[in-house]
Amino acid sequence: MSASRPGSSTDRDRRTVVLDSARAAIGPRLGIDRRALGAFRIALGLVLLVDLLVLRVPGLVTFYTDDGVFPRSTLAEAYPTIAPGSIHAVSGSAWFQGILFAIAGAFAVLLLVGYRTRVATLCSFVLLASLHARNPHVINGGDTILLSFLLFGLFLPLSARWSLDARRRSVRRRPARYDAERGNRVLSVATAVILLNVVLVYVTNGLFKTESELWMNGGAVRHIFHLEQYLVLLGPSLAEYPTLLTAANWFWVVLLGVSPLLVVLTGRHCLALVAAFVAAHLGMAATMRLGAFPFVMVAGLILFLPPHVWDRLERTVSDLDLERVSKPIGDDGAGSERTTSAGTSALVTPRTRRGARVIGSGVVACAFVSILVWQAVGIGLVDTPSGLDSEVEDASWAFFAPNPPTAHSWYAVEAERESGETIDGLGGGEARLDRPPDAAETYPSTLWKRYGMSVRYADETQYEPVAAYLCERLDGDVERLTVYLVEQPVSPDGPVGEPTAHERIEYDC
């Protein structure tokens, strides 16, 4: 029997078998159900809207204008490498920021409903990156994860299900034949990267925690629940149950350790692991002031939900007549129009489509490599580039690792009137430096807490705008004010020693 020639039909058949086998093994792990992508898009839109309306809009003047605590001059001095990249830094006026906020909100709504989805995703990404660059002191790792989701979402068919774009396409043409076996799953470089990005968040955090004796002996969560500046809602009550907090410590450490299984397990086992992570994040949201971070991670975990979850969901809501907006678009082997994993219309030539896929895959891969390098810098495997230390720290994915802050902290402001009387520059009444009944209330909002924690060890120049801002909002007869950072050391068993007040600035109003 003669050997098959290279390029013969036998070779092609063998390659096809190998590729089909690889796809069968990889698809359920690194592919994403189209319905999950639709739900992910909706979740991103909701997170963007809530973050904008609940967190950012109330602090518009305070944190994003020249009349606030972080004017553009301070931004340029503290972050010279990223300040030029912010559209929000073009003007320091409140009206300009208001217009940009309104535009960002409009694009978040478009993303939520899936109308002109790719444009909405791109514009949301650009405006969010610009907002972060305008004041890096009020962002955390959750904000940068949200930004990465928007970036990778540009190369995913987020509008394929449950969107107005899908409805428009179904009206313009006869729907393609639906292949239930293949039509609901997308497998591409972009799907693999966004799933691995979620896993990277957990792996990075887990590696940080292995360096901590506090996390490894089970005391870190008890320690965190004595940092009252973070506690809200159920947090203060749970602080009274150290055994439960120790169990939570080990639960989270184990979850982080097994997080790579998110891209290994399938079916019900994967669902159980996703449910454990979702429960952990909702627990964080119910006890700590972490901004959008828990909800961003829940949005990312939606992508791992297996097909049987979406099958059951569709059966449950079948009476709502969602068929037209939930039809899968393309990749089903029939019809004259298709949508590729990068969302490229099939009305262009096959060569153009292939080129677009290659370029898109290259951009996604480069972005993921950049994220890997950035996290390697955070872990310490790579040296931090000169001048970028603060940028890396502010957007780190460490999240209370390697160790949580060593002290419960709050701010106190003594305002001296012309008469010589000293009052509390934050809430009025008598000026006091002792421990407040509720430290979380000394920070009026999540952004104030982030800002206060970020600049607590900064030099006096970054406190000058804060002092000027406070002077403007106090009675006109205030002559001078002094800002103190007060710290109370804590351990897993509670406060240690006495509070210590550190003068940050004395400012003449």
Residue pairs with C-beta under 8 A, 6 or more apart in sequence:
4 10
4 11
5 11
23 187
26 187
27 185
27 187
28 185
28 266
28 306
29 263
29 264
29 266
30 187
30 191
30 192
30 195
30 196
30 263
31 185
31 186
31 187
31 191
32 156
32 185
32 186
32 187
32 191
32 194
32 195
32 303
33 184
33 185
33 186
33 305
33 306
33 307
33 310
34 157
34 160
34 161
34 183
34 184
34 185
34 186
34 328
34 329
35 161
35 162
35 184
35 310
35 313
35 314
35 326
36 302
36 303
36 304
36 305
36 310
37 156
37 157
37 158
37 160
37 161
37 186
37 303
38 114
38 158
38 159
38 160
38 161
38 162
38 163
38 326
39 162
39 302
39 305
40 149
40 153
40 158
40 299
40 300
40 302
40 303
41 111
41 112
41 114
41 117
41 153
41 158
41 159
41 162
41 163
42 112
42 114
42 162
43 295
43 298
43 299
43 302
44 111
44 124
44 146
44 149
44 150
44 153
44 299
45 108
45 109
45 110
45 111
45 112
45 113
46 112
46 295
47 146
47 292
47 295
47 296
47 299
48 104
48 108
48 111
48 124
48 128
48 146
49 105
49 108
49 109
49 112
50 292
50 295
51 146
51 291
51 292
52 101
52 104
52 105
52 108
53 105
55 291
55 292
55 445
55 446
55 447
56 64
56 101
56 131
56 447
57 101
58 445
58 447
59 138
59 445
59 447
59 448
60 94
60 97
60 98
60 101
61 67
61 68
61 94
61 97
62 68
62 69
62 447
62 448
62 469
63 69
63 70
63 135
63 137
63 138
63 447
63 451
64 70
64 88
64 97
64 131
64 134
64 135
65 71
65 92
65 93
65 94
65 97
66 72
66 73
66 92
66 93
67 92
67 94
67 469
67 472
68 465
68 469
69 451
69 465
69 466
69 469
70 135
70 137
70 451
70 465
71 92
71 465
72 83
72 89
72 92
74 461
74 462
74 465
75 83
75 86
75 89
75 134
75 135
76 83
77 461
78 390
78 462
79 133
79 136
79 390
79 391
80 387
81 387
81 388
81 391
82 133
82 136
82 391
83 89
83 133
85 129
85 130
85 133
86 130
86 131
86 133
86 134
87 100
87 126
87 127
87 130
88 96
88 97
88 100
88 130
88 131
88 133
88 134
89 130
89 133
89 134
90 96
91 97
100 127
100 130
100 131
103 123
103 127
104 124
104 127
104 128
104 131
107 120
107 123
107 124
107 127
108 120
108 124
110 116
110 117
110 119
110 120
111 117
111 120
111 121
111 124
111 158
113 163
113 164
114 158
114 159
114 162
114 163
114 164
114 165
114 166
115 163
115 164
115 165
116 165
117 158
117 159
117 163
117 165
118 154
118 158
118 159
118 343
121 150
121 153
121 154
121 158
122 154
124 150
125 147
125 150
125 151
125 154
128 143
128 146
128 147
128 150
129 147
132 139
132 143
132 144
132 147
132 395
135 451
136 390
136 391
136 394
136 395
136 454
137 394
137 450
137 451
137 454
137 455
138 447
138 450
138 451
138 454
139 394
139 395
139 450
140 290
140 291
140 293
140 394
140 395
140 450
141 201
141 293
141 395
141 396
141 397
141 398
141 399
142 290
142 291
142 292
142 293
142 294
142 296
142 297
143 291
143 292
143 293
143 395
144 395
144 397
145 201
145 293
145 296
145 297
145 300
145 397
146 292
146 296
148 197
148 367
148 371
149 194
149 197
149 296
149 299
149 300
151 367
152 190
152 193
152 194
152 197
152 364
152 367
153 194
155 188
155 189
155 190
155 341
155 342
155 343
155 360
155 361
155 363
155 364
156 186
156 188
156 190
156 191
156 194
156 341
156 342
156 343
157 186
157 329
157 330
157 339
157 340
157 341
157 343
159 165
159 166
159 329
159 343
160 166
160 186
160 328
160 329
160 330
160 339
161 325
161 326
161 327
161 328
161 329
162 322
162 325
162 326
163 325
164 325
166 324
166 325
166 326
166 327
166 329
167 324
167 325
169 329
169 337
170 324
170 327
173 335
173 336
173 337
174 335
175 327
175 335
176 329
176 330
176 332
176 334
176 335
176 337
176 338
177 332
177 333
177 334
177 335
178 327
178 328
178 332
179 332
179 333
179 334
182 331
182 332
182 333
183 328
183 331
183 332
184 307
184 310
184 328
185 307
186 331
186 341
187 341
188 341
188 342
188 357
188 361
189 360
189 361
189 364
189 365
190 341
190 342
190 360
190 361
190 364
191 341
193 364
193 365
193 367
193 368
194 300
194 303
195 262
195 263
195 303
195 304
196 263
196 368
197 300
197 368
197 371
198 262
198 297
198 300
198 301
198 303
198 304
199 259
199 260
199 262
199 263
200 371
200 372
200 375
201 297
201 300
201 397
202 255
202 256
202 259
202 262
202 277
203 256
203 259
203 260
204 375
204 378
204 379
204 397
204 398
205 256
205 397
205 398
205 399
205 401
206 253
206 256
206 257
206 259
207 379
208 378
208 379
208 398
208 399
208 401
208 402
209 215
209 216
209 220
209 253
209 256
209 401
209 402
210 216
211 401
211 402
212 220
212 401
212 402
212 403
214 220
214 223
214 403
214 404
214 492
215 249
215 253
215 401
215 402
215 403
216 253
218 246
218 249
218 250
219 246
219 249
219 491
219 492
220 249
220 400
220 403
220 404
220 492
221 245
221 246
221 248
221 249
221 252
222 242
222 245
222 246
222 249
222 492
222 493
223 404
223 490
223 491
223 492
224 230
224 288
224 400
224 404
225 231
225 235
225 238
225 239
225 245
225 287
226 239
226 408
226 490
226 491
226 492
226 494
226 495
227 404
227 405
227 407
227 408
227 490
228 236
228 408
228 438
228 439
228 440
229 289
229 408
229 409
229 410
229 439
229 440
229 442
229 443
229 449
229 452
229 453
230 288
230 289
230 290
230 440
230 449
231 239
231 287
231 288
231 289
231 440
232 287
232 288
232 289
232 440
233 286
233 287
234 286
234 287
235 286
235 287
235 288
236 438
238 244
238 245
238 287
239 245
242 492
242 493
248 283
251 280
252 280
255 276
255 277
255 280
258 273
259 277
261 270
261 273
262 270
262 273
262 274
262 277
262 304
265 273
266 306
267 306
267 308
268 306
268 308
270 304
270 306
271 305
271 306
271 309
274 301
274 304
274 305
277 297
277 301
278 298
278 301
281 294
281 295
281 297
281 298
281 301
282 294
282 298
284 290
284 293
284 294
285 294
285 295
289 440
289 443
289 446
289 449
290 446
291 446
291 450
293 399
314 322
314 326
329 338
329 339
330 337
330 338
330 339
330 340
330 346
331 338
331 339
331 340
331 341
332 338
336 346
337 345
337 346
337 347
338 346
339 345
339 346
340 346
340 353
340 356
340 357
341 357
342 356
342 357
342 360
342 361
344 352
344 353
344 356
344 357
346 353
373 382
374 392
375 397
376 382
377 383
377 384
377 385
377 392
378 392
378 396
378 397
378 398
384 392
394 454
405 453
406 489
406 490
407 487
407 488
407 489
407 490
408 439
408 487
408 488
408 489
408 490
408 495
409 439
409 452
409 453
409 456
409 485
409 486
409 487
409 488
410 435
410 436
410 439
410 442
410 443
410 486
411 426
411 442
411 443
411 452
411 483
411 484
411 485
411 486
412 424
412 426
412 431
412 432
412 433
412 483
412 484
412 486
412 501
413 424
413 425
413 426
413 431
413 470
413 481
413 482
413 483
413 484
414 422
414 423
414 424
414 425
414 431
414 481
414 482
414 484
415 422
415 423
415 424
415 425
415 431
415 470
415 474
415 478
415 480
415 481
416 422
416 478
416 479
416 480
416 481
416 482
417 423
417 475
417 477
417 478
417 479
418 477
418 478
418 479
419 477
422 431
423 429
423 430
423 431
424 430
424 431
424 432
425 431
425 470
425 474
425 478
425 481
425 483
426 442
426 470
433 484
433 486
433 499
433 501
434 499
435 486
435 488
435 499
436 442
440 449
443 449
443 452
455 462
455 463
455 466
456 485
456 504
460 504
460 505
463 483
463 504
463 505
463 507
464 505
464 507
466 483
466 505
467 481
467 483
467 505
467 507
467 509
468 507
470 481
470 483
471 478
471 481
471 507
471 509
474 481
474 509
478 509
479 508
479 509
480 506
480 507
480 508
480 509
481 506
481 507
481 509
482 503
482 505
482 506
482 507
483 503
483 504
483 505
483 507
484 501
484 502
484 503
484 504
485 501
485 502
485 504
486 499
486 500
486 501
486 502
487 499
487 500
487 502
488 495
488 497
488 498
488 499
488 500
489 495
489 496
489 497
490 496
